[in-house]
Amino acid sequence: MPFGIALLVLLLVLLFSALRVLNEYERGVMFTLGRFSGIKGPGVVFVFPVVQQMRKVDLRVIVLNVPKQDVITRDNVSVKVNAVVYFRIIDAGKSIIQVANAFEATSQVAQTTLRSVVGQHEMDDLLAQRDKLNADLQRILDQSTEAWGIKVSTVEIKDVDLDESMIRAMAKQAEAERTRRAKIIHAEGEQQAALNLVQAAETLARSPSALQLRYLQTLADISHERTQIIVFPLPIDLLKPLLGPRGD
């Protein structure tokens, strides 16, 4: 009787040790006598002791921070760039069989890809066309990790650090660009003013009465000045109506 109880207890211990519970976001990669025998889960999974082994795989989205990389852009600017990668495992079997450590492998590929892609672009592209660079990084990483059962959904470049000398050079460039634009706007204003003056002169030349009215308006404007004496040239054409007709 004690032997039977001990055997029963041993069987119960083996039974409970053979049971595995997998969450909804987990899958179990099964190996029977060392050979891949399928993927189980979620829920309760029975694993035969000694004969079978199971490796758990998390299918949730994983956030991978790519450390800062020293990169030289195509226009020979030295920068430090880091990024963040969002990926998840879509094939649990490949992520275990095809690669020893899927996370470490993805991290290493992300670092080399970041240096390669950034090095093919100029500094202005890195600052102004970051969305394009992110798309290129995502596409290349997704192709590289596809054989491991990994899907890279998003890659975002986070920070771009420049040398102090490069920051000063870019500030001088931006100041020079603002000065250039200000001069262009000023020149365009002068050109428009000159054109308006030419048009006004042509209009006054075609209408003598308008010229006379302009003189009178000018006299009215300067009459408000506090000076005691005002010298203003008076065109003779203004006096002709007052002089009347003259005989020969």
DRENGULO-801875 format. One line per 10 residues: number of its first residue (from 1); their letters; for each residue x negated, y, z negated of N, C-alpha, C. Coordinates in steps of 0.1 Angstrom, whole numbers, padded with zeros to 4 digits. Layout:
<atoms>
NUM = a = X/Y/Z/X/Y/Z/X/Y/Z ~ ...
</atoms>
This chain:
<atoms>
1 = mpfgiallvl = -0008/-0012/0000/0000/0000/0000/-0009/0013/0000 ~ -0019/0014/-0009/-0027/0025/-0008/-0034/0027/0006 ~ -0038/0015/0012/-0044/0016/0025/-0034/0022/0035 ~ -0022/0018/0035/-0012/0022/0044/-0009/0037/0042 ~ -0009/0042/0030/-0007/0056/0027/-0019/0064/0033 ~ -0030/0059/0030/-0042/0066/0035/-0042/0067/0050 ~ -0038/0056/0057/-0037/0056/0072/-0027/0066/0077 ~ -0016/0066/0069/-0005/0076/0073/-0010/0090/0072 ~ -0017/0093/0061/-0022/0106/0059/-0032/0110/0069 ~ -0040/0100/0073/-0050/0103/0084/-0044/0106/0097
11 = llvllfsalr = -0033/0098/0100/-0026/0101/0113/-0019/0114/0113 ~ -0014/0118/0101/-0008/0132/0100/-0018/0143/0102 ~ -0030/0141/0096/-0040/0151/0097/-0045/0152/0112 ~ -0046/0141/0118/-0050/0141/0132/-0039/0147/0141 ~ -0027/0145/0138/-0016/0150/0145/-0015/0165/0144 ~ -0016/0170/0132/-0016/0185/0130/-0028/0192/0135 ~ -0040/0185/0135/-0052/0191/0140/-0052/0191/0156 ~ -0043/0183/0161/-0042/0182/0176/-0033/0193/0181 ~ -0025/0199/0173/-0015/0209/0177/-0022/0223/0178 ~ -0019/0230/0188/-0024/0244/0190/-0012/0252/0194
21 = vlneyergvm = -0012/0265/0189/-0001/0274/0192/-0007/0286/0200 ~ -0002/0288/0212/-0007/0299/0220/0003/0310/0221 ~ -0001/0322/0219/0008/0334/0220/0012/0336/0235 ~ 0022/0345/0236/0027/0348/0250/0016/0353/0259 ~ 0006/0360/0254/-0004/0366/0262/-0017/0357/0263 ~ -0016/0345/0258/-0027/0336/0258/-0024/0323/0267 ~ -0035/0318/0273/-0034/0305/0280/-0046/0296/0275 ~ -0043/0283/0276/-0053/0274/0272/-0059/0266/0284 ~ -0072/0267/0286/-0078/0260/0297/-0082/0246/0292 ~ -0077/0235/0297/-0078/0222/0292/-0089/0215/0299
31 = ftlgrfsgik = -0097/0207/0292/-0108/0199/0297/-0106/0185/0291 ~ -0105/0175/0299/-0103/0161/0295/-0116/0153/0299 ~ -0123/0149/0289/-0136/0142/0291/-0145/0150/0299 ~ -0145/0164/0297/-0154/0173/0304/-0149/0178/0317 ~ -0138/0173/0322/-0132/0177/0335/-0120/0186/0333 ~ -0120/0196/0342/-0108/0206/0341/-0095/0198/0344 ~ -0086/0199/0335/-0073/0192/0336/-0061/0200/0336 ~ -0062/0213/0337/-0050/0222/0338/-0050/0233/0328 ~ -0040/0241/0329/-0038/0253/0320/-0025/0251/0313 ~ -0025/0253/0300/-0014/0251/0292/-0010/0265/0285
41 = gpgvvfvfpv = 0002/0265/0280/0007/0277/0273/0016/0286/0281 ~ 0023/0295/0273/0022/0297/0259/0031/0287/0251 ~ 0030/0287/0238/0038/0278/0230/0029/0268/0223 ~ 0035/0257/0219/0028/0246/0212/0021/0237/0223 ~ 0008/0234/0221/0001/0226/0230/-0006/0215/0222 ~ -0005/0203/0227/-0011/0191/0220/-0025/0188/0227 ~ -0035/0188/0219/-0049/0185/0224/-0054/0172/0217 ~ -0056/0162/0225/-0061/0149/0219/-0075/0151/0214 ~ -0077/0148/0201/-0090/0149/0195/-0100/0141/0202 ~ -0112/0146/0203/-0124/0140/0209/-0123/0139/0224
51 = vqqmrkvdlr = -0111/0135/0229/-0109/0133/0244/-0107/0146/0251 ~ -0100/0156/0245/-0097/0168/0251/-0103/0180/0244 ~ -0106/0191/0251/-0110/0204/0246/-0102/0215/0252 ~ -0099/0226/0245/-0092/0237/0250/-0099/0250/0247 ~ -0100/0259/0258/-0105/0272/0256/-0094/0282/0258 ~ -0093/0291/0248/-0083/0301/0249/-0087/0313/0257 ~ -0078/0318/0265/-0081/0330/0274/-0070/0340/0271 ~ -0075/0353/0269/-0065/0364/0267/-0062/0371/0280 ~ -0049/0372/0283/-0045/0378/0296/-0042/0392/0296 ~ -0043/0399/0284/-0040/0413/0283/-0050/0422/0290
61 = vivlnvpkqd = -0046/0434/0292/-0055/0444/0299/-0066/0447/0289 ~ -0079/0447/0294/-0090/0450/0285/-0097/0463/0290 ~ -0100/0471/0280/-0107/0484/0283/-0122/0482/0281 ~ -0130/0484/0291/-0144/0483/0291/-0151/0496/0293 ~ -0159/0501/0283/-0166/0513/0283/-0180/0510/0290 ~ -0182/0517/0301/-0195/0515/0308/-0205/0526/0302 ~ -0216/0522/0296/-0225/0532/0290/-0231/0541/0301 ~ -0236/0552/0296/-0242/0562/0305/-0253/0556/0313 ~ -0253/0560/0326/-0263/0555/0335/-0270/0567/0341 ~ -0284/0565/0342/-0292/0576/0348/-0291/0573/0363
71 = vitrdnvsvk = -0286/0584/0370/-0284/0582/0385/-0290/0595/0392 ~ -0296/0592/0403/-0301/0603/0412/-0291/0604/0424 ~ -0284/0615/0426/-0275/0616/0437/-0282/0617/0450 ~ -0274/0618/0461/-0280/0618/0474/-0288/0631/0477 ~ -0284/0642/0470/-0292/0654/0471/-0302/0656/0460 ~ -0307/0645/0455/-0318/0645/0445/-0315/0653/0432 ~ -0303/0651/0427/-0299/0657/0414/-0299/0646/0404 ~ -0306/0647/0393/-0306/0637/0382/-0294/0639/0373 ~ -0285/0630/0371/-0273/0631/0362/-0272/0618/0354 ~ -0264/0619/0343/-0260/0608/0335/-0245/0606/0336
81 = vnavvyfrii = -0241/0595/0340/-0227/0592/0343/-0222/0580/0335 ~ -0210/0581/0328/-0204/0569/0322/-0190/0568/0328 ~ -0184/0556/0325/-0171/0554/0331/-0163/0544/0321 ~ -0150/0542/0324/-0142/0533/0317/-0135/0524/0328 ~ -0135/0511/0325/-0129/0501/0334/-0117/0494/0328 ~ -0106/0493/0335/-0094/0486/0330/-0093/0473/0338 ~ -0093/0462/0332/-0092/0449/0340/-0085/0439/0331 ~ -0080/0428/0338/-0074/0417/0331/-0077/0404/0338 ~ -0076/0393/0331/-0078/0380/0337/-0065/0375/0343 ~ -0065/0372/0356/-0053/0367/0363/-0054/0352/0366
91 = dagksiiqva = -0066/0346/0365/-0068/0332/0367/-0077/0327/0355 ~ -0070/0321/0345/-0077/0316/0333/-0088/0306/0336 ~ -0085/0297/0346/-0094/0286/0349/-0107/0292/0355 ~ -0106/0301/0365/-0118/0306/0371/-0126/0314/0360 ~ -0120/0321/0351/-0127/0329/0342/-0135/0321/0332 ~ -0132/0308/0331/-0140/0299/0322/-0150/0291/0330 ~ -0145/0286/0342/-0154/0277/0350/-0164/0284/0358 ~ -0160/0295/0364/-0169/0302/0374/-0180/0311/0367 ~ -0178/0315/0355/-0187/0325/0349/-0188/0321/0334 ~ -0200/0323/0328/-0202/0319/0314/-0195/0329/0305
101 = nafeatsqva = -0197/0342/0308/-0191/0353/0299/-0185/0363/0309 ~ -0172/0362/0310/-0165/0371/0320/-0166/0386/0316 ~ -0165/0389/0304/-0166/0403/0299/-0180/0409/0302 ~ -0190/0401/0298/-0204/0406/0300/-0207/0407/0314 ~ -0203/0398/0322/-0206/0398/0337/-0199/0410/0343 ~ -0186/0413/0339/-0179/0425/0344/-0186/0438/0340 ~ -0191/0438/0328/-0198/0450/0323/-0211/0453/0332 ~ -0219/0442/0334/-0231/0444/0342/-0228/0448/0356 ~ -0218/0442/0362/-0215/0446/0376/-0210/0460/0376 ~ -0202/0464/0366/-0197/0478/0366/-0209/0488/0365
111 = qttlrsvvgq = -0219/0485/0357/-0230/0494/0356/-0238/0496/0369 ~ -0241/0484/0375/-0248/0485/0388/-0240/0492/0399 ~ -0227/0489/0399/-0218/0495/0409/-0217/0510/0407 ~ -0216/0514/0394/-0216/0529/0391/-0228/0536/0396 ~ -0240/0530/0394/-0252/0537/0399/-0253/0537/0414 ~ -0248/0526/0420/-0249/0525/0435/-0240/0535/0442 ~ -0227/0536/0437/-0217/0545/0443/-0221/0559/0441 ~ -0224/0563/0429/-0227/0577/0426/-0240/0581/0434 ~ -0250/0572/0435/-0262/0575/0442/-0260/0578/0457 ~ -0248/0574/0463/-0246/0576/0477/-0239/0589/0480
121 = hemddllaqr = -0235/0596/0469/-0228/0609/0471/-0236/0620/0466 ~ -0233/0632/0471/-0239/0644/0466/-0233/0649/0453 ~ -0239/0659/0447/-0235/0664/0434/-0221/0671/0435 ~ -0219/0678/0446/-0206/0685/0448/-0195/0674/0449 ~ -0197/0663/0456/-0187/0653/0457/-0184/0647/0443 ~ -0194/0645/0435/-0192/0639/0422/-0183/0648/0413 ~ -0184/0661/0415/-0176/0670/0407/-0162/0673/0413 ~ -0162/0674/0427/-0149/0678/0433/-0141/0666/0438 ~ -0147/0655/0441/-0140/0644/0447/-0141/0631/0438 ~ -0137/0633/0425/-0139/0622/0416/-0128/0612/0418
131 = dklnadlqri = -0117/0615/0423/-0106/0605/0426/-0111/0595/0437 ~ -0118/0601/0447/-0123/0592/0458/-0134/0583/0452 ~ -0142/0588/0444/-0153/0579/0438/-0146/0568/0429 ~ -0136/0572/0421/-0129/0562/0413/-0123/0551/0421 ~ -0117/0555/0433/-0111/0545/0441/-0122/0536/0447 ~ -0133/0541/0451/-0144/0533/0457/-0149/0523/0446 ~ -0151/0528/0434/-0156/0520/0423/-0146/0508/0420 ~ -0133/0512/0420/-0123/0501/0417/-0123/0491/0428 ~ -0124/0495/0441/-0123/0485/0452/-0136/0476/0452 ~ -0147/0482/0449/-0160/0473/0449/-0160/0464/0437
141 = ldqsteawgi = -0156/0469/0426/-0156/0460/0414/-0145/0449/0415 ~ -0134/0452/0421/-0123/0442/0423/-0128/0431/0432 ~ -0135/0435/0443/-0140/0425/0452/-0151/0416/0445 ~ -0159/0422/0437/-0170/0415/0430/-0165/0405/0420 ~ -0154/0408/0413/-0149/0400/0402/-0138/0391/0406 ~ -0134/0391/0418/-0123/0383/0423/-0126/0368/0421 ~ -0138/0364/0424/-0142/0350/0422/-0141/0345/0408 ~ -0141/0354/0398/-0141/0351/0384/-0127/0351/0379 ~ -0117/0353/0387/-0103/0354/0383/-0100/0366/0375 ~ -0107/0377/0378/-0105/0390/0372/-0099/0400/0382
151 = kvstveikdv = -0090/0408/0377/-0084/0419/0385/-0087/0432/0379 ~ -0095/0441/0386/-0098/0454/0381/-0087/0464/0386 ~ -0080/0469/0377/-0069/0478/0381/-0073/0493/0382 ~ -0081/0498/0373/-0085/0512/0373/-0099/0514/0369 ~ -0106/0523/0375/-0119/0528/0371/-0119/0543/0370 ~ -0123/0548/0359/-0123/0563/0358/-0137/0568/0353 ~ -0143/0577/0361/-0155/0583/0356/-0152/0593/0345 ~ -0159/0592/0334/-0155/0600/0322/-0163/0613/0322 ~ -0176/0612/0320/-0185/0623/0318/-0196/0623/0328 ~ -0200/0636/0332/-0211/0638/0341/-0220/0648/0334
161 = dldesmiram = -0232/0643/0329/-0241/0652/0321/-0252/0657/0331 ~ -0255/0670/0330/-0266/0675/0339/-0277/0681/0330 ~ -0288/0682/0336/-0300/0688/0329/-0297/0703/0327 ~ -0303/0709/0316/-0301/0723/0313/-0305/0732/0325 ~ -0316/0729/0332/-0320/0737/0343/-0310/0736/0355 ~ -0304/0724/0357/-0294/0723/0367/-0281/0731/0364 ~ -0277/0731/0351/-0266/0739/0347/-0268/0754/0349 ~ -0280/0759/0346/-0283/0773/0349/-0283/0776/0364 ~ -0288/0767/0372/-0288/0768/0386/-0274/0769/0392 ~ -0266/0760/0387/-0252/0760/0392/-0244/0773/0387
171 = akqaeaertr = -0248/0778/0375/-0241/0791/0371/-0246/0802/0380 ~ -0259/0803/0384/-0263/0813/0393/-0257/0812/0406 ~ -0255/0799/0411/-0249/0797/0424/-0234/0802/0424 ~ -0227/0799/0413/-0213/0803/0411/-0212/0818/0411 ~ -0222/0825/0404/-0222/0840/0403/-0224/0846/0417 ~ -0234/0840/0424/-0237/0845/0438/-0225/0843/0447 ~ -0218/0832/0445/-0206/0830/0453/-0195/0840/0450 ~ -0193/0843/0437/-0183/0854/0434/-0187/0867/0439 ~ -0200/0870/0438/-0205/0883/0444/-0202/0884/0459 ~ -0205/0873/0466/-0203/0873/0480/-0188/0875/0484
181 = rakiihaege = -0179/0868/0476/-0165/0870/0479/-0161/0884/0476 ~ -0166/0890/0466/-0162/0904/0462/-0167/0914/0473 ~ -0179/0911/0479/-0183/0920/0490/-0175/0918/0502 ~ -0171/0906/0505/-0163/0904/0517/-0149/0910/0515 ~ -0143/0909/0503/-0130/0916/0501/-0131/0931/0502 ~ -0143/0936/0496/-0145/0951/0497/-0146/0955/0512 ~ -0154/0948/0520/-0156/0951/0534/-0143/0950/0541 ~ -0135/0940/0539/-0122/0939/0545/-0113/0951/0542 ~ -0113/0955/0529/-0106/0967/0525/-0110/0979/0532 ~ -0123/0981/0533/-0128/0993/0541/-0124/0992/0556
191 = qqaalnlvqa = -0124/0980/0561/-0120/0979/0575/-0106/0983/0577 ~ -0097/0978/0568/-0083/0981/0569/-0080/0996/0567 ~ -0088/1002/0558/-0086/1016/0556/-0090/1024/0568 ~ -0101/1020/0574/-0106/1027/0586/-0096/1026/0597 ~ -0090/1014/0599/-0080/1012/0609/-0067/1021/0607 ~ -0064/1022/0594/-0052/1030/0591/-0055/1045/0593 ~ -0067/1049/0590/-0071/1063/0593/-0071/1066/0608 ~ -0076/1056/0616/-0075/1058/0631/-0061/1059/0636 ~ -0052/1051/0631/-0039/1051/0635/-0032/1064/0631 ~ -0035/1069/0619/-0029/1082/0614/-0034/1093/0623
201 = aetlarspsa = -0047/1093/0626/-0053/1104/0635/-0046/1104/0648 ~ -0044/1092/0654/-0038/1091/0667/-0024/1096/0666 ~ -0017/1093/0656/-0003/1098/0654/-0002/1113/0653 ~ -0011/1119/0645/-0011/1133/0643/-0016/1140/0656 ~ -0025/1134/0664/-0029/1140/0676/-0018/1141/0687 ~ -0009/1131/0686/0003/1131/0696/0014/1140/0692 ~ 0014/1145/0679/0025/1153/0674/0019/1165/0667 ~ 0017/1177/0673/0011/1189/0667/0020/1193/0655 ~ 0033/1192/0655/0041/1196/0644/0039/1188/0632 ~ 0036/1175/0634/0032/1166/0623/0019/1171/0616
211 = lqlrylqtla = 0010/1175/0625/-0003/1180/0619/0000/1193/0611 ~ 0008/1201/0615/0011/1213/0608/0018/1210/0594 ~ 0027/1200/0595/0034/1196/0582/0023/1190/0572 ~ 0014/1183/0578/0003/1178/0569/-0005/1188/0563 ~ -0008/1199/0570/-0015/1210/0564/-0007/1217/0553 ~ 0006/1219/0556/0014/1225/0545/0015/1216/0533 ~ 0016/1203/0535/0017/1194/0523/0004/1195/0515 ~ -0008/1196/0522/-0020/1197/0515/-0021/1209/0507 ~ -0016/1221/0513/-0016/1233/0506/-0007/1232/0493 ~ 0004/1225/0494/0013/1223/0483/0006/1215/0472
221 = dishertqii = -0002/1205/0476/-0009/1197/0466/-0019/1204/0459 ~ -0027/1212/0466/-0038/1219/0459/-0034/1232/0452 ~ -0022/1236/0454/-0017/1248/0447/-0015/1245/0432 ~ -0014/1232/0428/-0013/1229/0414/-0026/1229/0407 ~ -0037/1231/0414/-0050/1232/0407/-0052/1244/0399 ~ -0060/1244/0389/-0062/1255/0379/-0072/1265/0384 ~ -0078/1263/0395/-0088/1272/0400/-0082/1285/0405 ~ -0089/1296/0403/-0084/1309/0407/-0084/1312/0422 ~ -0094/1307/0428/-0095/1310/0443/-0096/1296/0450 ~ -0088/1296/0461/-0087/1284/0469/-0090/1288/0483
231 = vfplpidllk = -0100/1282/0489/-0104/1285/0503/-0099/1273/0511 ~ -0090/1275/0520/-0085/1264/0529/-0085/1269/0543 ~ -0090/1262/0552/-0090/1266/0566/-0076/1265/0572 ~ -0072/1276/0578/-0059/1277/0584/-0059/1276/0599 ~ -0054/1266/0605/-0054/1265/0619/-0046/1276/0626 ~ -0051/1280/0637/-0045/1291/0644/-0031/1287/0650 ~ -0030/1274/0652/-0017/1269/0657/-0006/1272/0648 ~ -0008/1273/0635/0003/1276/0626/0007/1291/0627 ~ -0001/1299/0632/0003/1314/0633/0009/1317/0646 ~ 0009/1308/0656/0014/1312/0669/0029/1315/0668
241 = pllgprgd = 0037/1307/0661/0051/1311/0660/0054/1325/0654 ~ 0044/1329/0645/0046/1342/0638/0041/1354/0647 ~ 0032/1351/0656/0026/1362/0664/0036/1366/0675 ~ 0044/1357/0680/0053/1360/0691/0046/1360/0704 ~ 0053/1362/0715/0047/1362/0728/0038/1375/0730 ~ 0027/1373/0737/0018/1384/0739/0017/1387/0755 ~ 0016/1400/0757/0015/1403/0772/0001/1401/0777 ~ 0000/1400/0790/-0013/1399/0796/-0021/1412/0795
</atoms>
